[in-house]
């Protein structure tokens, strides 16, 4: 039976999700309002469902699990205990610390409990609409709007759970809570794609605009259709756990969804100091406590320093300066400021915690927004969709169709020679592989996508590193169900990752 930690929420003049103790369903909670009374008003139901976007956004752009996952990909490097980055960045890699009450375990727990509580809220809201035949708006004219939005959010929540965890609950209005069971991540992803398809069907058959309070601005029904196409393209590509899985993706379907997706970047405009929307993830390399990892920038290096660094034992991985022609990284001089990245005069992180954490590099892409709390914080971009289109063309043996997308950023912004259908070449080719060889076209696309989409959305870099086989050996490829949930369910505790252990990258 599912513990109340997953399904309990309190509704009092707004939406409050409460993480309660491990109490079974048949225990009466005198403080919990009757669901029928609490959700008897259309406005309450709409607010309950609409509020789940804020929960989802806080996870995508907040403190967890973004930095933790970017550390696993070695895009971020930080020896700090908070955010779980010190744990994820250990060399050799260690298993996920999955124990109840672990102080730095919130990258594992936050997404699980928050998303499952959001799904429980959507479930209750949809059941209230159905059971009471609630009419939202004049004569129910707003019912299609909230139904489409609910399905969209069910898709986002289940999709993110499937990307993150090895298994998940499938929870919607058709499921009795006590009957919900854990299912493998691929089945959870199948469910997520089904919800997104439902959102498109409802939005495509109706005309509406969401309230601006739901997602910072109002979105039309056509916008919801495009967003659901784009998130489906992302989910289909990123759910793969290894290169074989990524190659086996239905790339024709990814191509179709990406081409029907967003035509402008999707995100939230920050409202200044004290605003309700978070963008903590965007500040992942601001300050001396974290930086851009050398493994992420290494493919641009022309000095051989990256290959030497990778071959060294962990405690001999001394930071080095990148020599590169990529103007996004520097201006042609070792300490010069690049268009996206800057070289600091100091090394981040304490050598005592591991010299491999140290780097001179940080990103300044979102610095002004992080300093002022104003500016646009994207979660999904046209650029990301274009790179998925390019990858689909390569995987479907049409590499020439990918070249305009790949070369747009590398030539205009990076000031690098254009790639060809075979990749890059020459004495100063960028990117290089870990062996020092010039990258092929797929490796070139991967490099361009990482550089052009730094700190876009929690886990996006990690999921691509996973699918391209670029995670360091032993890095957890996904997360276990949190220990607190397993204890509530009376299931054995387990963990994942570590060199040579289950759930670790090869």
C-alpha positions as CSV (number, residue, x, y, z in Angstrom):
1,X,0.0,0.0,0.0
2,X,1.3,3.5,-0.9
3,X,2.3,5.6,2.1
4,X,0.6,8.8,2.8
5,X,3.9,10.6,2.0
6,X,3.0,10.3,-1.6
7,X,-0.7,11.1,-1.6
8,X,-1.6,13.5,1.2
9,X,-2.2,17.1,0.6
10,X,-4.2,19.8,2.5
11,X,-6.3,22.4,0.7
12,X,-7.1,25.6,2.7
13,X,-7.8,28.7,0.6
14,X,-5.0,27.6,-1.8
15,X,-2.8,24.6,-2.4
16,X,-0.5,23.2,0.2
17,X,1.2,19.8,-0.2
18,X,2.2,18.2,3.1
19,X,4.7,15.5,3.5
20,X,3.2,13.5,6.3
21,X,4.5,10.5,8.2
22,X,4.1,6.9,7.2
23,X,0.4,6.5,7.9
24,X,-1.8,4.0,6.2
25,X,-5.0,5.0,4.4
26,X,-7.4,3.5,6.9
27,X,-6.2,5.8,9.7
28,X,-8.6,8.7,10.1
29,X,-7.0,12.1,10.0
30,X,-9.3,14.5,11.8
31,X,-7.4,17.6,10.5
32,X,-7.7,16.6,6.9
33,X,-10.7,18.3,5.2
34,X,-13.2,16.2,3.3
35,X,-12.1,16.1,-0.3
36,X,-15.6,16.6,-1.6
37,X,-16.0,19.8,0.4
38,X,-12.5,21.0,-0.2
39,X,-12.8,20.6,-4.0
40,X,-16.5,21.5,-4.4
41,X,-15.7,24.9,-5.9
42,X,-14.5,25.2,-9.5
43,X,-11.9,27.9,-8.6
44,X,-10.4,25.6,-5.9
45,X,-10.0,22.8,-8.4
46,X,-8.5,25.0,-11.1
47,X,-6.0,26.5,-8.6
48,X,-5.0,23.0,-7.4
49,X,-4.2,21.7,-10.9
50,X,-2.7,25.0,-12.1
51,X,-0.3,25.2,-9.1
52,X,1.5,22.0,-10.2
53,X,3.4,23.9,-12.8
54,X,5.1,26.0,-10.1
55,X,6.1,22.7,-8.4
56,X,7.6,21.4,-11.6
57,X,9.4,24.6,-12.4
58,X,11.0,24.7,-8.9
59,X,12.5,21.3,-9.6
60,X,13.7,22.2,-13.1
61,X,15.3,25.5,-12.2
62,X,15.7,25.3,-8.4
63,X,18.3,23.8,-6.0
64,X,17.7,20.2,-6.9
65,X,18.3,18.0,-8.8
66,X,20.0,20.2,-11.5
67,X,23.4,20.8,-10.1
68,X,23.6,17.2,-8.8
69,X,23.0,15.9,-12.3
70,X,25.2,18.4,-14.0
71,X,28.0,17.3,-11.6
72,X,27.4,13.7,-12.7
73,X,27.8,14.8,-16.3
74,X,30.9,16.8,-15.3
75,X,29.5,20.0,-16.8
76,X,29.5,21.5,-13.3
77,X,32.3,20.8,-10.8
78,X,31.8,21.4,-7.1
79,X,33.2,19.7,-4.1
80,X,30.5,21.3,-1.9
81,X,28.3,18.9,0.2
82,X,25.2,21.0,-0.5
83,X,23.3,20.2,-3.7
84,X,24.8,16.7,-3.4
85,X,27.5,17.7,-5.8
86,X,30.4,16.5,-3.6
87,X,28.8,13.0,-3.5
88,X,28.1,12.8,-7.3
89,X,31.5,14.1,-8.1
90,X,33.6,11.6,-6.2
91,X,36.4,9.8,-8.2
92,X,36.2,6.9,-8.4
93,X,32.5,7.2,-8.5
94,X,30.4,6.0,-5.6
95,X,26.8,4.7,-5.3
96,X,23.9,7.1,-4.6
97,X,23.7,7.6,-0.8
98,X,20.1,6.4,-0.4
99,X,19.3,6.5,3.3
100,X,16.5,8.2,5.2
101,X,17.3,11.6,6.7
102,X,20.6,12.1,4.8
103,X,21.3,15.8,4.9
104,X,22.5,16.1,1.3
105,X,20.1,13.6,-0.1
106,X,17.5,16.1,-1.4
107,X,18.5,15.7,-5.1
108,X,17.2,12.2,-4.7
109,X,14.1,12.9,-2.6
110,X,12.8,16.3,-3.8
111,X,11.8,15.4,-7.3
112,X,10.2,12.1,-6.1
113,X,8.0,13.5,-3.4
114,X,7.2,16.8,-5.1
115,X,6.2,15.3,-8.4
116,X,4.2,12.5,-6.9
117,X,2.3,14.9,-4.7
118,X,1.6,17.1,-7.7
119,X,0.3,14.1,-9.6
120,X,-1.9,13.2,-6.6
121,X,-3.3,16.8,-6.7
122,X,-4.0,16.6,-10.4
123,X,-5.7,13.2,-9.8
124,X,-8.0,14.6,-7.1
125,X,-8.8,17.7,-9.1
126,X,-9.8,15.7,-12.2
127,X,-11.8,13.3,-10.1
128,X,-13.6,16.2,-8.5
129,X,-14.5,17.6,-11.9
130,X,-15.8,14.3,-13.1
131,X,-17.6,13.2,-9.9
132,X,-19.3,16.5,-9.3
133,X,-19.8,17.5,-12.9
134,X,-18.0,20.8,-12.1
135,X,-18.5,23.6,-14.6
136,X,-15.5,25.9,-14.9
137,X,-16.3,29.3,-16.5
138,X,-19.6,30.1,-18.1
139,X,-21.5,26.9,-18.8
140,X,-18.2,24.9,-18.5
141,X,-16.4,26.8,-21.3
142,X,-13.1,26.6,-19.3
143,X,-13.3,22.9,-18.7
144,X,-11.2,22.0,-21.8
145,X,-8.5,24.5,-20.8
146,X,-8.0,22.9,-17.3
147,X,-8.3,19.4,-18.7
148,X,-5.6,20.1,-21.4
149,X,-3.4,21.7,-18.8
150,X,-3.8,18.8,-16.4
151,X,-2.8,16.3,-19.1
152,X,0.2,18.5,-20.0
153,X,1.3,18.5,-16.4
154,X,0.7,14.7,-16.0
155,X,3.0,14.3,-19.1
156,X,5.7,16.6,-17.7
157,X,5.7,15.0,-14.2
158,X,5.7,11.4,-15.3
159,X,8.3,12.2,-18.0
160,X,10.7,13.8,-15.5
161,X,10.2,10.9,-13.1
162,X,11.0,8.4,-16.0
163,X,14.1,10.4,-16.9
164,X,15.4,10.5,-13.3
165,X,14.5,7.2,-11.6
166,X,14.8,3.5,-12.4
167,X,11.1,3.1,-11.6
168,X,8.1,5.2,-10.9
169,X,4.4,5.2,-10.1
170,X,1.9,5.9,-12.8
171,X,-0.7,8.0,-11.1
172,X,-3.8,9.6,-12.7
173,X,-7.5,10.0,-12.1
174,X,-8.2,6.4,-13.1
175,X,-5.9,4.9,-10.4
176,X,-7.0,4.1,-6.9
177,X,-4.1,5.1,-4.7
178,X,-3.9,1.8,-2.9
179,X,-3.6,0.0,-6.2
180,X,-0.7,2.0,-7.6
181,X,2.5,0.0,-8.1
182,X,6.0,0.8,-9.1
183,X,6.7,0.3,-12.8
184,X,10.0,0.4,-14.8
185,X,11.0,3.8,-16.1
186,X,10.2,2.9,-19.7
187,X,6.6,2.2,-18.9
188,X,6.4,5.4,-16.9
189,X,7.7,7.2,-20.0
190,X,5.1,5.5,-22.2
191,X,2.4,6.8,-19.9
192,X,4.0,10.3,-20.0
193,X,3.9,10.4,-23.8
194,X,0.2,9.3,-23.7
195,X,-0.7,12.2,-21.4
196,X,1.1,14.7,-23.7
197,X,-0.9,13.2,-26.7
198,X,-4.1,13.7,-24.7
199,X,-3.1,17.3,-24.0
200,X,-2.6,17.9,-27.7
201,X,-5.9,16.3,-28.6
202,X,-7.9,18.5,-26.1
203,X,-6.0,21.7,-26.9
204,X,-6.2,21.0,-30.7
205,X,-10.0,20.7,-30.5
206,X,-10.5,23.8,-28.4
207,X,-9.5,27.5,-28.4
208,X,-8.4,29.0,-25.0
209,X,-5.7,30.9,-23.3
210,X,-4.3,29.9,-19.9
211,X,-4.3,32.3,-17.0
212,X,-1.0,34.2,-16.7
213,X,-0.6,33.1,-13.1
214,X,-0.3,29.5,-14.2
215,X,3.0,29.7,-16.2
216,X,4.0,33.4,-15.7
217,X,2.2,34.4,-19.0
218,X,-0.9,33.2,-20.7
219,X,-0.4,30.4,-23.3
220,X,-2.9,29.7,-26.1
221,X,-4.2,26.3,-26.9
222,X,-1.9,26.3,-30.0
223,X,1.0,27.0,-27.7
224,X,0.1,24.0,-25.5
225,X,0.1,21.8,-28.6
226,X,3.5,23.0,-29.6
227,X,4.9,22.7,-26.1
228,X,3.7,19.1,-25.8
229,X,5.3,18.2,-29.1
230,X,8.6,19.7,-27.9
231,X,8.6,18.0,-24.5
232,X,7.7,14.7,-26.2
233,X,10.7,15.1,-28.6
234,X,13.0,15.8,-25.6
235,X,11.6,12.9,-23.5
236,X,11.9,10.3,-26.4
237,X,15.5,11.2,-27.0
238,X,16.7,11.5,-23.4
239,X,15.1,8.5,-21.8
240,X,17.8,6.2,-23.2
241,X,20.2,4.9,-20.6
242,X,23.1,4.1,-22.9
243,X,24.3,4.6,-26.5
244,X,22.5,1.5,-27.8
245,X,19.3,2.8,-26.3
246,X,19.8,6.2,-27.8
247,X,20.5,4.8,-31.2
248,X,17.4,2.6,-31.0
249,X,15.1,5.7,-30.4
250,X,12.4,6.2,-32.9
251,X,14.1,9.1,-34.5
252,X,11.5,9.6,-37.2
253,X,9.0,10.3,-34.5
254,X,11.4,12.6,-32.6
255,X,11.9,14.5,-35.8
256,X,8.2,14.9,-36.4
257,X,7.6,16.2,-32.8
258,X,10.5,18.5,-32.9
259,X,9.5,20.0,-36.2
260,X,6.0,20.6,-34.8
261,X,7.3,22.1,-31.6
262,X,8.0,25.5,-30.2
263,X,8.8,28.4,-32.5
264,X,10.1,30.5,-29.6
265,X,11.9,29.7,-26.4
266,X,9.8,28.6,-23.5
267,X,10.5,29.7,-19.9
268,X,9.7,32.3,-17.3
269,X,10.5,36.0,-17.0
270,X,12.0,36.7,-13.7
271,X,10.1,39.3,-11.6
272,X,13.0,40.8,-9.7
273,X,14.1,40.4,-6.0
274,X,11.4,38.5,-4.1
275,X,9.8,37.2,-7.3
276,X,8.0,33.8,-7.1
277,X,10.0,32.1,-9.8
278,X,13.3,30.5,-9.1
279,X,16.4,30.3,-11.3
280,X,19.0,28.8,-8.9
281,X,20.1,26.3,-11.5
282,X,21.1,29.1,-13.8
283,X,23.7,30.2,-11.3
284,X,25.4,26.8,-11.1
285,X,28.9,28.2,-11.9
286,X,28.6,31.6,-10.4
287,X,31.1,32.1,-7.5
288,X,34.2,30.4,-6.2
289,X,32.3,27.3,-4.9
290,X,31.7,25.8,-8.3
291,X,32.8,26.1,-11.9
292,X,32.6,24.6,-15.4
293,X,34.2,21.2,-15.4
294,X,37.3,20.5,-17.5
295,X,35.6,17.4,-18.9
296,X,33.0,19.5,-20.6
297,X,35.5,21.9,-22.1
298,X,38.2,19.3,-22.8
299,X,37.0,18.5,-26.3
300,X,37.9,22.0,-27.4
301,X,41.5,21.8,-26.1
302,X,44.4,21.8,-28.6
303,X,47.2,21.5,-26.1
304,X,46.8,17.8,-25.2
305,X,46.2,18.8,-21.6
306,X,42.7,17.3,-21.6
307,X,44.0,13.8,-22.6
308,X,46.7,14.0,-20.0
309,X,44.2,15.1,-17.4
310,X,41.8,12.3,-18.2
311,X,44.6,9.7,-18.1
312,X,45.9,10.8,-14.7
313,X,44.8,9.2,-11.3
314,X,42.1,11.3,-9.6
315,X,44.5,12.9,-7.1
316,X,46.9,13.8,-9.9
317,X,44.3,15.6,-12.1
318,X,45.7,19.1,-11.7
319,X,43.7,21.9,-13.4
320,X,45.0,23.1,-16.8
321,X,44.1,26.0,-19.1
322,X,42.2,25.2,-22.3
323,X,44.0,26.2,-25.6
324,X,41.2,26.6,-28.1
325,X,40.0,28.3,-31.3
326,X,36.4,28.3,-30.0
327,X,35.6,31.9,-29.2
328,X,32.8,30.9,-27.0
329,X,35.4,29.7,-24.5
330,X,38.1,32.4,-24.8
331,X,39.1,35.3,-27.0
332,X,42.2,33.6,-28.4
333,X,44.3,34.2,-25.3
334,X,44.4,31.7,-22.3
335,X,42.9,34.1,-19.8
336,X,40.7,36.0,-22.3
337,X,36.9,36.1,-21.8
338,X,34.9,34.0,-24.3
339,X,31.4,34.8,-25.5
340,X,29.9,32.3,-23.1
341,X,32.7,31.3,-20.7
342,X,35.4,33.1,-18.8
343,X,38.7,32.0,-17.3
344,X,39.1,33.0,-13.7
345,X,42.4,33.9,-12.0
346,X,41.5,31.6,-9.2
347,X,40.8,27.8,-8.9
348,X,37.3,26.8,-7.7
349,X,37.0,24.3,-4.9
350,X,39.3,23.2,-2.2
351,X,42.2,20.9,-3.2
352,X,41.8,19.0,0.1
353,X,38.4,17.6,-1.1
354,X,39.9,16.4,-4.4
355,X,42.1,18.2,-6.9
356,X,39.9,16.9,-9.8
357,X,37.2,19.3,-8.7
358,X,39.3,22.3,-9.5
359,X,38.9,24.5,-12.6
360,X,39.5,28.1,-13.7
361,X,36.3,28.2,-15.7
362,X,32.8,29.5,-15.2
363,X,29.9,30.5,-17.4
364,X,28.6,34.1,-17.6
365,X,25.6,33.4,-19.8
366,X,23.0,34.0,-17.0
367,X,25.1,36.2,-14.8
368,X,23.2,39.4,-15.2
369,X,19.9,37.7,-14.5
370,X,21.4,36.0,-11.4
371,X,22.7,39.3,-10.1
372,X,19.6,41.4,-10.7
373,X,16.8,38.7,-10.6
374,X,15.5,40.1,-13.9
375,X,15.6,38.5,-17.2
376,X,14.3,35.5,-19.1
377,X,15.0,32.0,-17.8
378,X,14.4,29.3,-20.5
379,X,13.6,25.7,-19.8
380,X,13.2,24.6,-23.5
381,X,14.5,26.3,-26.5
382,X,14.2,26.4,-30.3
383,X,18.0,25.6,-30.3
384,X,17.4,22.4,-28.4
385,X,14.7,21.3,-30.8
386,X,17.0,22.1,-33.8
387,X,19.7,19.9,-32.3
388,X,17.2,17.1,-31.9
389,X,16.3,17.6,-35.6
390,X,19.9,17.5,-36.5
391,X,20.5,14.3,-34.5
392,X,17.5,12.7,-36.1
393,X,18.9,13.4,-39.5
394,X,22.3,11.9,-38.6
395,X,20.7,8.8,-37.0
396,X,18.5,8.4,-40.1
397,X,21.5,8.5,-42.5
398,X,20.8,12.0,-43.8
399,X,23.9,13.8,-42.3
400,X,23.9,16.6,-44.9
401,X,20.6,17.8,-43.5
402,X,22.1,18.2,-40.1
403,X,25.0,20.5,-41.2
404,X,23.1,23.8,-41.4
405,X,22.0,23.4,-37.8
406,X,25.4,22.3,-36.4
407,X,27.4,24.9,-38.3
408,X,25.1,27.8,-37.4
409,X,26.4,28.0,-33.9
410,X,29.9,26.7,-34.4
411,X,30.7,29.1,-37.3
412,X,28.8,32.3,-36.3
413,X,29.4,32.2,-32.6
414,X,32.3,29.8,-32.1
415,X,34.2,31.2,-35.1
416,X,35.2,27.6,-36.0
417,X,35.5,26.0,-39.4
418,X,32.3,24.3,-40.5
419,X,31.8,20.6,-40.0
420,X,31.3,18.2,-42.9
421,X,29.3,15.0,-43.1
422,X,32.3,13.2,-41.7
423,X,32.7,15.6,-38.8
424,X,35.7,17.8,-38.2
425,X,39.3,17.6,-39.4
426,X,42.6,19.4,-39.4
427,X,45.5,20.0,-37.0
428,X,43.3,22.1,-34.8
429,X,40.0,20.3,-35.0
430,X,37.3,21.0,-32.5
431,X,35.9,18.9,-30.9
432,X,38.4,16.1,-30.1
433,X,37.6,12.8,-28.5
434,X,39.2,11.6,-25.3
435,X,41.8,9.8,-27.4
436,X,42.8,13.1,-29.2
437,X,41.1,12.1,-32.5
438,X,39.0,14.6,-34.4
439,X,35.3,14.2,-33.7
440,X,32.9,12.6,-36.1
441,X,29.6,14.4,-36.9
442,X,27.6,12.9,-34.0
443,X,30.4,13.8,-31.6
444,X,30.5,17.3,-33.1
445,X,26.7,17.7,-32.6
446,X,27.0,16.6,-29.0
447,X,29.7,19.2,-28.3
448,X,27.8,22.0,-30.0
449,X,24.6,21.1,-28.1
450,X,26.3,21.0,-24.7
451,X,28.0,24.4,-25.3
452,X,24.9,26.1,-26.8
453,X,22.5,24.8,-24.1
454,X,24.4,25.3,-20.8
455,X,22.2,25.2,-17.7
456,X,19.0,25.0,-19.8
457,X,16.9,22.5,-17.7
458,X,17.7,20.2,-14.8
459,X,19.3,17.0,-16.1
460,X,19.3,17.9,-19.8
461,X,23.1,17.8,-20.0
462,X,23.2,14.6,-17.8
463,X,20.6,12.8,-19.9
464,X,22.5,13.6,-23.1
465,X,25.8,12.5,-21.6
466,X,24.1,9.3,-20.5
467,X,22.7,8.5,-24.0
468,X,25.9,9.4,-25.8
469,X,27.9,7.2,-23.4
470,X,29.9,10.1,-22.0
471,X,29.4,9.6,-18.3
472,X,32.4,8.6,-16.3
473,X,32.5,4.9,-15.4
474,X,30.4,4.2,-12.3
475,X,28.3,7.3,-12.5
476,X,24.7,6.4,-11.6
477,X,22.7,6.3,-14.8
478,X,19.5,7.0,-12.8
479,X,18.3,7.3,-9.2
480,X,16.7,4.8,-6.9
481,X,13.3,5.2,-5.3
482,X,14.1,7.3,-2.2
483,X,14.7,5.3,1.0
484,X,11.8,7.0,2.8
485,X,9.3,5.8,0.2
486,X,10.8,2.3,0.2
487,X,10.4,2.1,4.0
488,X,6.8,3.3,3.8
489,X,6.1,0.7,1.2
490,X,7.9,-2.0,3.2
491,X,10.2,-2.7,0.3
492,X,13.9,-3.5,0.5
493,X,16.3,-0.5,0.4
494,X,18.6,-0.4,-2.5
495,X,20.9,2.0,-4.3
496,X,22.5,2.4,-7.7
497,X,25.8,3.4,-9.2
498,X,29.5,3.0,-8.3
499,X,32.2,1.5,-10.4
500,X,31.4,-2.0,-11.5
501,X,28.0,-2.0,-9.6
502,X,24.4,-2.1,-10.8
503,X,23.1,1.1,-12.2
504,X,26.6,2.5,-12.9
505,X,27.8,3.8,-16.3
506,X,30.3,1.5,-18.1
